[in-house]
Amino acid sequence: MKKKRHPGVEPVKSILPKSIHALGPKVAQRYLRESVVGHWSEIVGAPIARSVEAVRILRDVLWLYSPDAVWRNQIMMMQLDICQRVNNFAGCRLVKEMRFARSGRVRQALAKALEDAADGGLAALPEEELRDKIIIGVCGGDGIGPVITHEA
């Protein structure tokens, strides 16, 4: 039997879930959402993950992106199975439906939002305001969707 080299020291994989849980339910829920996006290839498998990208989970909706209409159609046919896999991975009912982004603009807007957050620009915004700013970045000014404005 091996002796422990450092008695009383816990591995990170057991500390991280405890720490996230201690930060509150909002942080734990956000961690689960980001974890699903980060582990997309493990959840659906490498062949699907190469062609379909998980963008984000917002309000029980898993947003996906694929430039190929055939893949989008196939994934929508597998919606119940994929939602079940995602929820099993998360350990709770995290996703109720899936939708596809029409283009890569959603990914670009999210990347811009992450850059701004790193600079401290959007870090203090609540998630709903952040979502609205992303929608403005995606749909605003190009005639594709409504422009959302916030009046002061």
C-alpha positions in Angstrom: 0.0 0.0 0.0 1.3 3.4 -1.0 1.7 6.1 1.6 0.3 9.5 0.9 3.1 11.9 0.2 1.3 15.0 1.6 -1.3 14.0 4.2 -4.2 16.5 4.4 -3.6 17.9 0.9 -6.6 17.4 -1.4 -6.4 17.1 -5.2 -7.7 20.0 -7.3 -10.4 17.9 -8.9 -12.1 17.5 -5.5 -11.5 21.1 -4.3 -12.8 22.9 -7.5 -16.4 21.6 -7.3 -16.6 22.5 -3.5 -15.2 26.0 -4.2 -17.6 26.6 -7.0 -20.6 25.4 -4.9 -19.5 27.6 -2.1 -19.6 30.7 -4.3 -23.3 30.3 -4.8 -25.9 29.0 -7.3 -25.4 31.6 -10.0 -21.6 30.8 -10.2 -22.3 27.1 -10.1 -24.9 27.4 -12.9 -22.5 29.5 -15.0 -19.7 27.0 -14.4 -22.0 24.2 -15.6 -22.9 26.1 -18.8 -19.3 26.9 -19.6 -18.3 23.4 -18.8 -20.8 22.0 -21.3 -19.5 24.3 -24.0 -15.9 23.4 -23.2 -16.5 19.7 -23.2 -18.7 19.7 -26.3 -16.6 17.2 -28.2 -16.7 14.7 -25.3 -20.5 15.1 -25.0 -21.4 14.6 -28.7 -18.3 12.9 -30.0 -15.5 14.1 -32.3 -17.2 13.7 -35.7 -20.1 15.9 -34.7 -17.9 18.4 -32.8 -15.7 18.9 -35.9 -18.7 20.1 -37.9 -20.9 21.7 -35.2 -19.7 24.1 -32.6 -21.3 24.8 -29.2 -21.4 28.6 -28.8 -23.2 29.2 -25.5 -26.1 28.3 -23.3 -28.5 31.1 -22.6 -31.8 30.7 -20.8 -32.1 26.9 -21.3 -31.2 27.2 -25.0 -28.0 25.6 -26.4 -26.8 27.8 -29.2 -24.8 26.0 -31.9 -23.0 27.1 -35.1 -22.4 25.1 -38.3 -21.9 26.5 -41.7 -23.2 23.3 -43.3 -27.0 23.0 -43.7 -26.9 19.2 -43.8 -25.2 19.1 -40.4 -27.7 21.6 -39.0 -30.6 19.4 -40.2 -29.0 16.3 -38.8 -28.4 17.8 -35.4 -32.0 19.1 -35.2 -33.1 15.5 -35.9 -31.0 14.4 -32.9 -32.1 17.3 -30.7 -33.7 15.2 -28.0 -30.7 12.9 -27.7 -28.2 15.7 -27.6 -30.2 17.6 -25.0 -30.3 14.5 -22.9 -26.5 14.0 -23.2 -25.9 17.6 -22.3 -28.2 17.3 -19.2 -26.6 14.0 -18.2 -23.2 15.6 -18.4 -24.3 18.6 -16.3 -26.1 16.5 -13.8 -29.2 18.6 -14.0 -31.7 19.9 -16.6 -29.6 22.6 -18.1 -30.8 22.6 -21.7 -34.4 22.4 -23.0 -33.8 23.2 -26.6 -31.2 23.9 -29.2 -31.0 26.6 -31.8 -28.5 27.5 -34.5 -26.9 30.8 -35.1 -27.4 32.0 -38.7 -23.7 32.9 -39.1 -20.4 33.2 -37.3 -21.4 36.7 -36.2 -22.6 35.4 -32.8 -19.1 33.8 -32.2 -17.4 37.1 -33.3 -19.7 39.1 -31.0 -18.9 36.7 -28.1 -15.2 37.0 -28.8 -15.5 40.8 -28.7 -17.4 40.7 -25.5 -14.8 38.4 -23.9 -12.1 40.9 -25.0 -14.0 43.8 -23.5 -14.6 41.8 -20.4 -10.8 41.1 -20.1 -10.3 44.9 -20.3 -12.9 45.4 -17.6 -15.4 47.0 -19.9 -18.3 44.4 -19.7 -17.2 42.5 -16.6 -19.5 44.4 -14.3 -22.6 44.0 -16.5 -25.3 41.6 -15.5 -25.8 38.7 -18.0 -29.0 40.2 -19.5 -27.3 43.5 -20.4 -24.3 41.5 -21.8 -26.7 39.5 -23.9 -28.4 42.6 -25.2 -25.0 44.1 -26.1 -24.1 41.0 -28.0 -27.4 41.1 -29.9 -26.7 44.7 -30.8 -23.3 43.7 -32.1 -24.8 40.8 -34.1 -28.0 42.3 -35.4 -27.6 46.1 -35.1 -27.2 48.1 -38.2 -27.2 45.3 -40.8 -31.0 45.0 -41.3 -31.1 41.4 -40.1 -32.6 42.0 -36.7 -33.9 44.6 -34.4 -31.6 47.1 -32.8 -31.9 47.0 -29.0 -31.2 50.3 -27.3 -30.9 51.0 -23.6 -32.1 54.4 -22.5 -30.4 56.0 -19.6 
